[in-house]
């Protein structure tokens, strides 16, 4: 992927998020609205971000792990490992 294409995708993601969290945004807005209309007077309003599920951050791979994955994918697609 070219740098230009990656930049365009990053801009698009900023405007229209996609991925694992995207389907939950609407549900978080609905849940916070319901919670807020039913909250006691004088209590703090709940923000939609507070209703979003928390996902674990992906584990950072070491260089050796990345090379191992690349070798597995190469072998799975019938390619040759030219690094040896």
Secondary structure, DSSP 8 states (H G I E B T S, - for coil): --HHHHHHHHHHHHHS--STTHHHHHHHHHHHHHHHHTS-TTS----GGGGS----------HHHHHHHHHHHHHHTT---TT-
